[in-house]
Amino acid sequence: MKVFTYSEARQNLSKLLLIAQQEEVEICRKDGTVFSLMAKKDKKTSPFDIPGIKTKATTQDILSAIQTSREG
């Protein structure tokens, strides 16, 4: 884990963000307050990837409903 003072973090923000992609970074203020910085894990899922649902409808029921809707 890397530790930066507030001033160092401000002056080297780009470098600090690159380091935070790999490991936790702490930023310490003069008053003793400590902040932790880490990159979020990238979710590699599609927004269209939704969980399925259980239903008693059969494929034939669905096809019949589609056919009926197209006739009217």
One Martini backbone bead per residue (centre of mass of N, CA, C, O) as a GRO file, in nm:
protein
   72
    1MET     BB    1   0.097   0.037   0.022
    2LYS     BB    2   0.036   0.364  -0.045
    3VAL     BB    3   0.159   0.690   0.074
    4PHE     BB    4   0.011   1.016   0.090
    5THR     BB    5  -0.001   1.328   0.082
    6TYR     BB    6  -0.197   1.575  -0.003
    7SER     BB    7   0.010   1.725  -0.181
    8GLU     BB    8   0.107   1.481  -0.343
    9ALA     BB    9  -0.168   1.401  -0.457
   10ARG     BB   10  -0.225   1.668  -0.606
   11GLN     BB   11   0.045   1.661  -0.787
   12ASN     BB   12  -0.009   1.315  -0.846
   13LEU     BB   13  -0.287   1.209  -0.953
   14SER     BB   14  -0.229   1.030  -1.199
   15LYS     BB   15  -0.038   0.834  -1.052
   16LEU     BB   16  -0.233   0.755  -0.824
   17LEU     BB   17  -0.450   0.623  -1.008
   18LEU     BB   18  -0.267   0.401  -1.121
   19ILE     BB   19  -0.204   0.268  -0.850
   20ALA     BB   20  -0.513   0.219  -0.765
   21GLN     BB   21  -0.553  -0.016  -0.976
   22GLN     BB   22  -0.357  -0.220  -0.793
   23GLU     BB   23  -0.382  -0.049  -0.517
   24GLU     BB   24  -0.387   0.085  -0.222
   25VAL     BB   25  -0.448   0.429  -0.121
   26GLU     BB   26  -0.313   0.679   0.092
   27ILE     BB   27  -0.440   0.987   0.242
   28CYS     BB   28  -0.276   1.245   0.429
   29ARG     BB   29  -0.341   1.473   0.663
   30LYS     BB   30  -0.240   1.703   0.894
   31ASP     BB   31  -0.489   1.618   1.098
   32GLY     BB   32  -0.490   1.278   1.041
   33THR     BB   33  -0.652   1.222   0.809
   34VAL     BB   34  -0.767   0.924   0.637
   35PHE     BB   35  -0.758   0.805   0.299
   36SER     BB   36  -0.906   0.576   0.071
   37LEU     BB   37  -0.788   0.430  -0.248
   38MET     BB   38  -0.985   0.261  -0.505
   39ALA     BB   39  -1.062   0.071  -0.754
   40LYS     BB   40  -1.310  -0.037  -0.931
   41LYS     BB   41  -1.472  -0.300  -1.034
   42ASP     BB   42  -1.522  -0.433  -1.342
   43LYS     BB   43  -1.810  -0.490  -1.506
   44LYS     BB   44  -1.871  -0.767  -1.749
   45THR     BB   45  -2.173  -0.670  -1.827
   46SER     BB   46  -2.471  -0.659  -1.959
   47PRO     BB   47  -2.763  -0.471  -1.955
   48PHE     BB   48  -2.915  -0.738  -2.090
   49ASP     BB   49  -2.835  -0.911  -1.836
   50ILE     BB   50  -3.094  -1.105  -1.727
   51PRO     BB   51  -3.283  -1.273  -1.535
   52GLY     BB   52  -3.478  -1.524  -1.523
   53ILE     BB   53  -3.802  -1.680  -1.538
   54LYS     BB   54  -4.065  -1.847  -1.398
   55THR     BB   55  -4.295  -2.046  -1.601
   56LYS     BB   56  -4.589  -2.209  -1.748
   57ALA     BB   57  -4.516  -2.130  -2.018
   58THR     BB   58  -4.507  -2.216  -2.338
   59THR     BB   59  -4.401  -2.196  -2.650
   60GLN     BB   60  -4.686  -2.218  -2.770
   61ASP     BB   61  -4.814  -1.989  -2.608
   62ILE     BB   62  -4.633  -1.765  -2.721
   63LEU     BB   63  -4.692  -1.809  -3.024
   64SER     BB   64  -4.998  -1.761  -3.000
   65ALA     BB   65  -4.984  -1.472  -2.891
   66ILE     BB   66  -4.836  -1.353  -3.135
   67GLN     BB   67  -5.043  -1.434  -3.352
   68THR     BB   68  -5.285  -1.285  -3.229
   69SER     BB   69  -5.155  -0.996  -3.235
   70ARG     BB   70  -5.123  -0.995  -3.557
   71GLU     BB   71  -5.432  -1.024  -3.638
   72GLY     BB   72  -5.551  -0.750  -3.485
   0.00000   0.00000   0.00000
